[in-house]
Amino acid sequence: MSNSYLDLLAYFGIGGAHPGGFSLTLEIFENEKIQPHHHVLDIGCGTGQTAAFLAKNFGCKVTAIDVNQIMIEKAKKRFENDGLEIDVILGDVQNMNIADHTFDFIISESVISFTNIDKTLHELSRVLKEDGSMIMIEMTAEQILSEKLQRKVSKLYGIDKVLNEKEWVLRLEQNGFQKIRKISTPSILVPSDIEEMDISENISIDFYDLWEEHIHFIEQYGHLIKYRVLECQHAAGT
Ligand SMILES: C[S@@+](CC[C@H](N)C(=O)[O-])C[C@H]1O[C@@H](n2cnc3c(N)ncnc32)[C@H](O)[C@@H]1O
């Protein structure tokens, strides 16, 4: 199903297109012990900024998947330019053609909310090794949002519902994850400084208007919708 907000991110080729931006990514991976023999999956990889960083920084094997063709083209271009051998998949994270228990680590930066959450989490626990772990950055409601606001979010971002922290934890537990830990970070959903863009030609003016709407939304509701960084393990792990 098409999603105008995600199309916008693809046309503008925004790197670090998640709350906190790429600087949050760097902060998260300061403390992660990813080994060169690990196989890492970056879901909804966008233009591949994080996937490239992981391959370069940890020397690990990386697979990057995204459902958006433009994102995948931009990611491939980046990996080629950087001389990185990253497996790139144009596909849907809700239903991946990947064997069970393939990955040691999964990173998801502002992706799961845009999908059927249960389907995606279930699929991620399927492809994660039993001793594997996952980190996700997700938009999170700070309080019960009015129906009107939930509708506004759905319309702007094409998502079903903004979950609160308790709901995220419950969904993770229901779909095969355990030992859920909140990684503490500044949680304010400010429009992050865009550090990187890879802009397509001839972008419709409608997408500039949509970007304005996004910035305005965050200014107005950023105190009600922030984000969490959650780390979790496969439920079958010890
Ligand atoms: C907000 S962007 C984040 C991109 C990237 N993770 C980043 O932080 O820059 C969400 C990404 O998830 C991708 N995406 C959304 N639904 C997806 C799905 N069902 N399967 C795979 N990718 C998906 C979008 O195409 C988009 O690239």
The ligand as an SDF file (V2000), in Angstrom:
LIG
                    3D

 27 29  0  0  0  0  0  0  0  0999 V2000
   10.8120    6.3050    8.6740 C   0  0  0  0  0  0  0  0  0  0  0  0
   11.6790    5.4370    7.4570 S   0  0  0  0  0  0  0  0  0  0  0  0
   13.1580    4.9730    8.3060 C   0  0  0  0  0  0  0  0  0  0  0  0
   14.2600    4.5700    7.3530 C   0  0  0  0  0  0  0  0  0  0  0  0
   15.5570    4.1520    8.0340 C   0  0  0  0  0  0  0  0  0  0  0  0
   15.3530    3.0880    8.9910 N   0  0  0  0  0  0  0  0  0  0  0  0
   16.1760    5.3480    8.6990 C   0  0  0  0  0  0  0  0  0  0  0  0
   16.1480    5.4090    9.9260 O   0  0  0  0  0  0  0  0  0  0  0  0
   16.6650    6.2230    7.9700 O   0  0  0  0  0  0  0  0  0  0  0  0
   10.7840    3.8970    7.4020 C   0  0  0  0  0  0  0  0  0  0  0  0
   11.3550    2.9280    6.3790 C   0  0  0  0  0  0  0  0  0  0  0  0
   10.6860    1.6780    6.5180 O   0  0  0  0  0  0  0  0  0  0  0  0
   10.3890    1.1830    5.2300 C   0  0  0  0  0  0  0  0  0  0  0  0
    9.2460    0.2780    5.3500 N   0  0  0  0  0  0  0  0  0  0  0  0
    7.9710    0.5900    5.7080 C   0  0  0  0  0  0  0  0  0  0  0  0
    7.1950   -0.5110    5.6990 N   0  0  0  0  0  0  0  0  0  0  0  0
    8.0010   -1.5420    5.3390 C   0  0  0  0  0  0  0  0  0  0  0  0
    7.7720   -2.9310    5.1510 C   0  0  0  0  0  0  0  0  0  0  0  0
    6.5520   -3.4780    5.3270 N   0  0  0  0  0  0  0  0  0  0  0  0
    8.8160   -3.7050    4.7800 N   0  0  0  0  0  0  0  0  0  0  0  0
   10.0490   -3.1660    4.5940 C   0  0  0  0  0  0  0  0  0  0  0  0
   10.3160   -1.8550    4.7520 N   0  0  0  0  0  0  0  0  0  0  0  0
    9.3110   -1.0500    5.1280 C   0  0  0  0  0  0  0  0  0  0  0  0
   10.0990    2.4190    4.4120 C   0  0  0  0  0  0  0  0  0  0  0  0
   10.1580    2.2050    3.0320 O   0  0  0  0  0  0  0  0  0  0  0  0
   11.1620    3.3770    4.9350 C   0  0  0  0  0  0  0  0  0  0  0  0
   12.3590    3.2560    4.2360 O   0  0  0  0  0  0  0  0  0  0  0  0
  1  2  1  0
  2  3  1  0
  2 10  1  0
  3  4  1  0
  4  5  1  0
  5  6  1  0
  5  7  1  0
  7  8  2  0
  7  9  1  0
 10 11  1  0
 11 12  1  0
 11 26  1  0
 12 13  1  0
 13 14  1  0
 13 24  1  0
 14 15  1  0
 14 23  1  0
 15 16  2  0
 16 17  1  0
 17 18  1  0
 17 23  2  0
 18 19  1  0
 18 20  2  0
 20 21  1  0
 21 22  2  0
 22 23  1  0
 24 25  1  0
 24 26  1  0
 26 27  1  0
M  CHG  2   2   1   9  -1
M  END
$$$$
